[in-house]
């Protein structure tokens, strides 16, 4: 019995060491995201919008957990925290899709409902867009003014 336990114990220890090593290598390979700066990531050079979830609302600043596209579109989007600014020209809307379809031959259009900043709440899923390329703001970790916010109905 003693001969069987020692090889089995060695195999278990080796497997555990390999798993821990693999986990450490995977974690070290993950993108570094800190202080609203996207470091060591090859994000898309032209970014005019992205989806996100509102985490905090303070005055005219929204803190989002956002999904940022990378240059390599085959890779998953990078999830990070971003701050955006809303001004008086920012258009906030919610698209409401019809629940009943009356005629299958006609194109279906959502109803666009205008919202105010006060209508937004933590947990809302939104898409933001800007008329200018926001790449530099994202890379530098600076906030930026958005042109449109589309609230996504859950």
N, C-alpha and C positions, 0 to 999 in steps of 0.2 A: 504494500500500500504506500509506503514512504517514497518509493521510486516514481510512482504515478503523480503524487502531489507536487513534487519539486518541479518537474517539467511543465505541469499545468500552471503552477504559480509563475514560472518564468514567462510563459506565453501570455498570461493575463497582464503581467507588469509591462511587457514589451508592447502589447496592444494599447494599454493605457498611455504609455509614453508617446506612441505614434499618434493617438487621437489628440492628446494635449498639444503636441508639436503642430499638427495640422490645424488645430483651432487657433493657435497663436499666429501661425503664418497667414491664415485667412483674415484675422483681425488686423494684422499689420498691413495687409493689402488693401484695406478699406480706405475710401477717401477721407481726408482730414477736413472736418468742417468745424469752424470755431469763430466766435465773435462776429457772426454774420458775414464772414469772409469764406469764400470757397477756394481753398488752397489745394494746390497740386491736382486740380481737376481740369480736364480739357473740355470746358463747357462750350456750347455752340457760340460762335462768334457773332451771330445775329440773333437776338432774342427780343421779341416784341410782346411776349405774354406767356403765361403758364398757369396751371391750376394750383390751388392751394386751399388750406383750411384755416379759418380765422382762429387764432389762439389768444389774441389780446387786442382790445380796442382802447386807445387813449387819444383823446382829442381827435385830430385828423390823421393819426398814424395807426395803421393796422400791422400787427405782427402775425405772420403767416407761417405755417409749415407748408413749404412749397416744393413742387417737383420741377427741377431745372433740367432742360435737355442738354445732352452732351454732344460733342462733335460727331462721335460715332453713334449714329442713330440705332444701331443694333443693340447698344447697351441700354440698361434700364435708366430711367430718370433718376437724378440725385435728389434725395430728400434733405432739405435744410431749412433753417429759420431765416426769414427775410422780413425786413420792415419796408412798408410802402407808405407813401403819403397821398392823401386825397386833398384836392383843392376844389374850388367852386365850379370848375369846368369838368370835373370827373363825373361821368354819367354812370349811375348805378341802376341796373335793371334786373328783373327776374323774368325768365322765359317760362311761360306756363303752356304746356302742351295739352291739346284737347284729349279728354278721356274717352270720348265717343267719336267714331268715324262714321259720318253719314253717307258719304259718297266716295267710293274707292277710286274714282277716276280723277278727282281733283287733288292737287298738291296740298299737303297739310302744313300749315304755318303755325308756329307758336304765337301766343299772345305776349306782347312785351309790356310789362308793368314797370313803371318808374318807381324807384325807391329812394329814400333818403339815407344818409349816413346813420341816422338813429334807428333805421329798420334792420341794420346789420347786427348780428350777434355772434358771440363766441361759438364755434362749432359749425358755422355756415361754411359750406363748400362753395368756392368761387373760382372763376377764371378771370384773370386780369389781363389787360392789354394796354400798350403804350404806343404812341405814334413814333417815338424815337427808340433806337436800339438801346436796350438797357444792359448790355453786356458789361460795359465799364463799371456801372453802378454795382452790379452783382459781384464782379471780380474784386472791387475795392471795398465792398461792404458798406456802401453808402446808400441811403434811402433815395427814393425817386418818386416822382408824381406819376400816377397812372391816369390814363385817358378814360378807360371803361372798366367797370366791374360787373360781371355777370354772375348773379347768384344762381347756383344750380339746385333745383328742387330735388330733395331726397325722395 
